[in-house]
Amino acid sequence: MGEQHQWDSSLSFIFAMIGAAVGLGNIWRFSYVLYSNGGGSFFIPYFIAIAIMGIPFLILEYGVGFSFNDSFSNILKKINPKFEIIAWILILLIFVVVIYYMVILGWDLVYLLSSFNFGWGTDTAAYFANTVGGSSNLSNSGFLLIPTTICVILMWGVLLYISHKSVDDGIGKFSKILIPLLFIIMGIIIIYALTLPGAGIGIDALLKPNWAMLLDVNIWLAAFAQIIFSLSMGQAIALTYASYLPEKSKLTDNVLIVVASNSAFEIFTAFGVFSILGFMSLNSGIPINELVTEGTGLIFIVFPRIFNLMGPLGHIIAPLLFVAILFAGITSALGFFEPILNSISSKFGMSRKKTALMLTVIGCIFSVMLTTGISSYLVRIIDSFVNEFGILLLIGVQCILFAWVYGLDSLIPILNENGVLKVGKLWKVIIKYVLPVFLIIIWVMGIIKLFSDAARFELIIDSIIIVAVLVIGFVLTKMKAIN
């Protein structure tokens, strides 16, 4: 194993894994999911989902990556040459995630630069639509939103700078700096938010339990889906990062540290988000339920309106929030980028620098194509499709391949060798039977939701992604490996 393919310590790996897990979804998705799925009662399915899905599957990924010590495409090829194409399809879908993720980071960079003088003005929705994220009006697709375009190119430059270095000098070193900073910044924002007048209104609204909702299957599916995306499960990131681990690493213990850090971050962030929404509700007289929104609407439209009300302190909190989103996003983007970087470099004998440059140029071109006047609409279509259709399906496929075709018995001694947490029969039952069933149910529900109300334009975009990923995946599989 080459020197550039190993962490210098488990600490680098842990910070890199926390960085990959703690992303944009933790900041703007979790609070909405918690609020809209029974408030405080949602914690019951949430922690059950962590116990029977998050921890067992990550342990599986760590074990496979560590024991094979190879790229994701090579691992599936070693299990059975016919499975290599499955690896490439997943890796390409994750690369599509990088492409639109960098666009969201571009939006965030525009807002970070605007936050010092509140350049978004009083009509924050118009600022987002006209300057940064565009709208769903297809007639606006013929022009670029220049501030976003420039910021997206800059973000790809940052990604290239970090990822072209060896894993320890690049991802390892930057994760050890950015993740502690991210936690400190979010800690400052949350503590400040909790002191705002009206904070209690927000937290009461967030945590008010609706016990009857526990009988609704959709709440349970929402909890499992949140854990899948929050921990970046089954996306070849954990598997790839674990393949760089030094010998005698405590695999199962590392899983617990990463899962606990990720959950603590998103739960405390939800308190901060709803404290700020409570402040807005008190000051504007708008009920909380009218302020609560998911994703980009919350961060790029509602929050700037709140910062406008905060006075001088808003000029401190706003830049801090957008810096935190930037750090969370960069470390996650590095995680999404690594499986394709490692697999291409490994299969075709290319240097890490050359592979990173080639993939950055390709990715940047496609990201720029998503900075038109319908930027946010395109990102939403691609995000829904890639996650709810592609990645969910392939997580289920991996579960079956590793559990039924490869077999789990050879992994158990490796997993139990150095860690305090031991796995055995219960873990095998969960991986072989429980997880595939849950994943298939969540996937079917996602498909119904995705295609039941999809417009023609959305179906065209979805079809383009499927064809491109299948064709390129087939070509990469058939190309001769160069060792």
C-alpha positions in Angstrom: 0.0 0.0 0.0 1.5 3.3 -1.1 2.3 6.0 1.5 -0.2 8.4 0.0 -3.0 5.9 0.7 -2.8 5.7 4.4 -3.9 7.9 7.3 -1.1 8.7 9.8 -3.5 7.9 12.6 -7.1 6.9 13.5 -7.6 10.5 14.5 -7.3 11.7 10.8 -9.8 9.0 9.8 -12.3 9.9 12.5 -12.2 13.6 11.6 -12.5 12.8 7.9 -15.4 10.5 8.6 -17.1 13.1 10.8 -16.5 15.7 8.1 -18.1 13.4 5.5 -21.1 12.7 7.7 -21.7 16.2 9.0 -22.9 18.1 6.0 -25.5 20.5 4.7 -28.3 18.1 5.6 -27.4 18.3 9.3 -27.8 22.0 9.3 -30.9 22.5 7.3 -32.7 19.2 6.9 -32.7 17.6 10.3 -34.6 20.3 12.2 -37.3 20.3 9.6 -37.6 16.5 9.7 -37.8 16.5 13.5 -40.4 19.3 13.6 -42.6 17.8 10.8 -42.5 14.2 12.1 -43.9 14.4 15.6 -41.4 16.7 17.4 -40.0 15.2 20.5 -41.6 11.8 19.8 -39.5 11.5 16.6 -36.4 10.8 18.8 -37.7 7.3 19.4 -37.7 6.1 15.7 -34.5 8.3 15.2 -32.4 6.5 17.8 -33.9 3.1 16.9 -32.8 3.8 13.3 -29.3 4.6 14.4 -29.1 1.3 16.4 -30.5 -1.0 13.7 -29.3 0.7 10.6 -26.7 3.4 11.0 -24.3 1.6 13.3 -24.5 -1.9 11.8 -24.1 -0.7 8.2 -21.2 1.6 9.0 -19.5 -1.3 10.8 -20.0 -3.4 7.7 -18.5 -0.7 5.4 -15.5 -0.2 7.8 -14.9 -3.9 7.9 -15.1 -4.4 4.1 -12.9 -1.4 3.3 -10.3 -2.2 6.0 -10.0 -6.0 5.1 -9.8 -5.5 1.3 -7.5 -2.4 1.6 -8.5 -1.4 -2.0 -10.7 0.9 -4.1 -14.5 0.3 -4.1 -14.5 -0.8 -7.8 -11.7 -3.3 -7.1 -13.4 -4.6 -4.0 -16.6 -5.5 -5.9 -14.5 -6.9 -8.8 -12.6 -9.2 -6.4 -15.9 -10.5 -4.9 -17.1 -11.2 -8.4 -16.0 -9.5 -11.7 -19.6 -9.2 -12.7 -20.2 -6.8 -9.8 -17.7 -4.2 -11.0 -20.3 -2.3 -13.0 -22.4 -1.9 -9.8 -19.5 -0.2 -8.2 -19.0 2.2 -11.1 -22.7 3.1 -11.2 -22.7 4.0 -7.5 -19.4 5.9 -7.8 -20.8 7.9 -10.7 -24.0 8.7 -8.9 -21.9 9.9 -5.9 -19.9 12.1 -8.4 -23.2 13.6 -9.6 -23.8 14.5 -5.9 -20.4 16.3 -5.9 -21.5 18.2 -9.0 -24.6 19.7 -7.5 -23.2 19.9 -4.0 -20.6 22.3 -5.3 -23.3 24.5 -6.7 -25.0 24.8 -3.2 -21.5 25.7 -1.8 -21.3 28.3 -4.5 -24.6 29.8 -3.3 -23.3 29.7 0.2 -20.1 31.5 -0.8 -22.2 34.3 -2.4 -24.2 34.6 0.8 -21.0 34.6 2.9 -19.7 37.5 0.9 -23.1 39.3 1.0 -23.4 38.8 4.8 -21.0 41.5 5.8 -23.2 44.3 4.4 -26.5 42.4 4.1 -26.3 42.6 0.3 -29.5 40.5 0.1 -31.6 43.6 1.0 -35.1 43.4 2.4 -36.7 41.1 -0.2 -34.5 38.0 0.4 -36.6 35.7 -1.8 -36.1 38.0 -4.8 -32.3 38.2 -4.1 -32.1 34.4 -4.1 -34.1 34.1 -7.3 -32.5 36.9 -9.3 -28.9 36.7 -8.1 -28.0 33.3 -6.6 -30.3 30.3 -7.1 -32.8 31.3 -9.8 -36.3 29.9 -10.1 -38.3 27.1 -11.7 -39.2 29.3 -14.7 -37.7 27.4 -17.6 -37.5 30.6 -19.7 -34.6 31.7 -17.4 -32.4 28.7 -18.4 -30.6 30.7 -21.1 -28.4 32.8 -18.9 -25.9 32.2 -16.1 -26.2 33.7 -12.6 -22.6 35.1 -12.7 -22.0 35.5 -8.9 -22.9 31.8 -8.4 -20.9 30.8 -11.5 -17.7 32.5 -10.2 -18.2 31.1 -6.6 -18.7 27.6 -7.9 -15.5 27.7 -9.9 -13.7 29.0 -6.8 -15.1 26.1 -4.7 -13.9 23.5 -7.3 -10.5 25.1 -7.0 -10.6 24.6 -3.2 -11.7 21.0 -3.7 -8.8 20.3 -6.1 -6.3 22.0 -3.8 -7.2 19.7 -0.9 -7.9 16.4 -2.8 -4.9 16.4 -5.1 -2.6 15.9 -2.0 -2.1 12.6 -0.4 -5.1 11.5 1.8 -3.3 12.4 5.0 -1.8 15.7 3.9 -5.0 16.8 2.2 -8.3 15.4 3.6 -6.7 14.3 6.9 -5.0 17.6 7.7 -7.9 19.8 6.6 -10.5 17.8 8.4 -8.5 18.1 11.6 -8.6 21.9 11.2 -12.1 22.4 9.7 -14.2 20.0 11.9 -13.1 21.4 15.3 -13.7 24.9 13.9 -17.1 23.9 12.6 -18.1 22.6 16.0 -16.8 25.7 17.7 -18.6 28.1 15.3 -21.9 26.2 15.5 -21.5 26.2 19.3 -21.2 30.0 19.4 -24.3 30.4 17.1 -26.4 27.9 19.1 -25.4 29.5 22.5 -26.3 33.0 21.1 -29.5 31.7 19.6 -30.6 30.2 22.9 -30.3 33.7 24.6 -32.6 35.4 22.0 -36.0 36.6 23.1 -38.5 34.1 21.7 -36.0 31.2 21.7 -38.3 29.3 24.0 -41.2 29.6 21.5 -39.1 27.9 18.9 -37.8 25.1 21.0 -41.3 24.4 22.4 -42.6 24.1 18.8 -39.7 21.9 17.8 -39.9 19.4 20.7 -43.7 19.3 21.4 -44.3 15.6 21.1 -47.1 14.1 19.0 -47.2 10.5 20.3 -50.0 9.5 18.0 -47.6 10.0 15.0 -45.5 7.0 16.2 -48.2 4.8 14.8 -47.7 6.3 11.3 -45.3 4.2 9.2 -44.1 7.4 7.4 -42.5 8.7 10.6 -40.4 5.6 10.9 -39.4 5.7 7.2 -38.5 9.4 7.7 -36.2 8.4 10.6 -34.4 5.7 8.6 -34.1 8.0 5.5 -32.6 10.7 7.8 -30.0 8.3 9.1 -29.0 7.0 5.7 -28.4 10.5 4.3 -27.0 12.0 7.5 -24.3 9.3 7.9 -23.7 9.1 4.1 -24.3 5.4 4.4 -23.6 3.0 1.5 -22.1 5.8 -0.6 -18.6 4.1 -0.7 -17.2 7.0 1.4 -16.8 5.0 4.7 -15.5 2.0 2.7 -12.9 4.1 0.9 -11.8 6.0 3.9 -11.5 2.7 6.0 -9.3 1.2 3.3 -6.6 3.8 4.2 -6.6 2.8 7.9 -3.4 1.6 9.6 -3.3 -1.9 11.1 -4.7 -2.5 14.6 -7.4 0.2 14.1 -10.4 0.0 16.4 -13.0 -0.2 13.7 -16.2 -0.6 15.7 -15.2 2.0 18.3 -14.5 4.5 15.5 -18.1 3.9 14.2 -19.6 4.9 17.6 -17.5 8.1 17.8 -18.6 9.2 14.3 -22.2 8.4 14.8 -22.3 10.1 18.2 -20.6 13.2 16.8 -23.0 13.4 13.8 -26.1 13.0 15.9 -25.0 15.5 18.6 -24.2 18.0 15.9 -27.6 17.8 14.1 -29.6 17.7 17.4 -27.9 20.8 18.9 -28.1 22.6 15.5 -31.9 22.0 15.5 -32.1 23.8 18.9 -30.2 26.7 17.4 -32.3 26.9 14.2 -35.6 26.8 16.1 -34.4 29.3 18.7 -33.7 31.7 15.8 -37.1 30.9 14.2 -38.8 31.6 17.6 -37.0 35.0 17.7 -38.4 35.7 14.2 -41.9 34.6 15.2 -41.9 36.9 18.3 -40.6 39.9 16.3 -42.7 39.5 13.2 -45.9 38.0 14.6 -45.6 35.2 12.0 -46.5 31.8 13.4 -43.6 29.3 13.6 -45.3 26.8 11.2 -45.3 29.5 8.5 -41.6 30.2 8.9 -40.4 26.6 9.0 -39.2 25.4 5.6 -36.7 22.8 4.5 -33.3 23.2 2.9 -32.3 26.2 0.9 -35.4 28.2 1.6 -34.6 28.1 5.3 -30.9 29.1 5.0 -31.0 31.4 2.0 -34.4 33.1 2.3 -35.8 32.9 5.9 -32.5 33.3 7.8 -31.3 36.4 5.9 -34.7 38.0 6.8 -34.0 37.1 10.5 -30.5 38.5 10.3 -32.0 41.8 9.1 -34.0 42.0 12.4 -31.0 41.3 14.6 -29.2 44.6 14.3 -25.4 44.8 14.7 -25.1 41.2 16.1 -26.7 39.9 12.9 -23.5 41.1 11.1 -21.5 38.7 13.3 -23.9 35.7 13.4 -24.7 35.8 9.6 -21.0 35.4 8.4 -20.4 32.7 11.1 -23.4 30.7 9.9 -22.3 30.8 6.2 -18.7 29.9 7.2 -20.0 26.9 9.2 -22.1 25.8 6.2 -19.0 26.2 4.0 -16.8 24.0 6.3 -19.5 21.4 6.6 -20.0 21.4 2.9 -16.3 21.2 1.9 -15.5 18.2 4.2 -18.6 16.4 2.9 -17.7 17.2 -0.7 -14.2 15.7 -0.1 -15.9 12.5 1.1 -18.2 12.3 -2.0 -15.2 13.0 -4.3 -12.9 10.4 -2.8 -14.5 7.1 -4.1 -14.3 8.1 -7.8 -10.8 9.6 -7.3 -9.5 6.5 -5.7 -11.2 4.1 -8.1 -10.1 5.8 -11.3 -6.6 6.3 -10.0 -6.4 2.7 -8.9 -7.8 1.1 -12.1 -5.9 3.2 -14.6 -2.6 3.6 -12.8 -2.9 7.4 -12.8 -1.4 9.6 -10.2 -3.7 11.1 -7.6 -2.8 14.6 -8.8 -3.6 13.9 -12.4 -6.9 12.1 -11.6 -8.0 14.9 -9.2 -7.3 17.5 -11.9 -9.2 15.6 -14.6 -12.2 15.0 -12.4 -12.2 18.6 -11.2 -12.3 19.9 -14.8 -15.2 17.6 -15.7 -17.1 18.2 -12.5 -16.6 22.0 -12.7 -18.0 22.1 -16.3 -21.1 20.3 -15.2 -21.5 22.4 -12.1 -21.3 25.6 -14.1 -24.1 24.2 -16.3 -26.2 24.2 -13.1 -25.7 27.9 -12.4 -28.3 29.1 -14.9 -31.4 31.0 -14.0 -33.0 27.7 -13.0 -30.1 26.6 -10.8 -32.1 25.8 -7.6 -34.8 23.9 -9.6 -32.2 21.8 -11.4 -30.4 21.0 -8.1 -33.6 20.0 -6.5 -34.5 17.6 -9.4 -31.1 16.0 -9.4 -30.8 15.7 -5.6 -34.2 14.0 -5.3 -33.6 11.6 -8.1 -30.0 10.6 -7.3 -30.8 10.0 -3.6 -34.3 8.6 -3.6 -33.8 6.4 -6.7 -30.2 5.6 -7.3 -28.3 5.7 -4.1 -31.0 4.1 -2.0 -31.3 1.2 -4.4 -27.5 0.6 -4.5 -27.3 0.7 -0.7 -29.7 -2.2 -0.7 -27.7 -4.0 -3.4 -24.5 -3.6 -1.4 -26.2 -5.0 1.7 -27.2 -8.1 -0.2 -23.8 -8.5 -2.0 -21.7 -8.2 1.2 -24.0 -10.2 3.4 -25.1 -13.0 1.0 -22.5 -13.2 -1.7 -19.3 -12.3 0.1 -20.4 -13.5 3.5 -19.9 -11.8 6.9 -18.1 -14.6 8.8 -14.7 -13.5 7.6 -15.3 -9.9 8.7 -16.3 -10.7 12.3 -12.8 -11.5 13.6 -11.3 -8.4 11.9 -14.0 -6.2 13.4 -13.7 -7.7 16.9 -9.9 -7.8 17.0 -9.2 -4.3 18.5 -12.5 -2.7 19.3 -14.4 -2.6 22.6 -17.7 -3.0 20.8 -18.0 -6.6 19.5 -20.3 -7.9 16.8 -21.8 -11.3 16.3 -25.0 -13.1 15.4 -27.3 -10.1 16.0 -25.2 -8.0 13.7 -25.4 -10.7 11.0 -29.2 -11.0 11.3 -29.6 -7.2 11.0 -27.3 -6.9 7.9 -28.7 -10.0 6.2 -32.5 -9.7 6.9 -33.6 -6.5 8.6 -31.7 -3.8 6.6 -32.5 -5.1 3.1 -36.3 -5.2 4.0 -36.2 -1.6 5.4 -34.1 -0.3 2.5 -36.5 -1.8 -0.1 -39.5 -0.3 1.6 -37.9 3.1 1.9 -36.8 2.9 -1.8 -40.3 1.9 -3.0 -41.9 4.8 -1.0 -39.3 7.1 -2.4 -40.0 6.0 -6.0 -43.7 6.5 -5.6 -43.1 10.0 -4.2 -40.6 10.9 -6.9 -42.5 9.9 -9.9 -46.1 10.5 -8.9 -45.9 14.2 -9.2 -42.8 14.6 -11.5 -43.2 17.1 -14.4 -42.1 16.2 -17.9 -38.9 18.3 -17.6 -38.0 16.5 -14.4 -38.4 13.1 -16.1 -36.2 14.2 -18.9 -33.4 15.2 -16.5 -33.8 11.9 -14.6 -33.6 10.0 -17.9 -30.4 11.8 -18.9 -28.8 10.9 -15.6 -29.8 7.2 -15.8 -28.5 6.9 -19.4 -25.2 8.8 -18.8 -24.4 6.8 -15.6 -25.2 3.4 -17.2 -23.2 4.1 -20.3 -20.2 5.6 -18.6 -20.4 2.8 -15.9 -20.4 0.2 -18.7 -17.4 1.8 -20.5 -15.3 2.1 -17.3 -16.0 -1.5 -16.5 -15.0 -2.7 -19.9 -11.8 -0.6 -20.1 -8.7 -2.5 -19.4 -7.1 -2.0 -16.0 -3.5 -0.7 -15.9 -1.5 -1.9 -12.9 
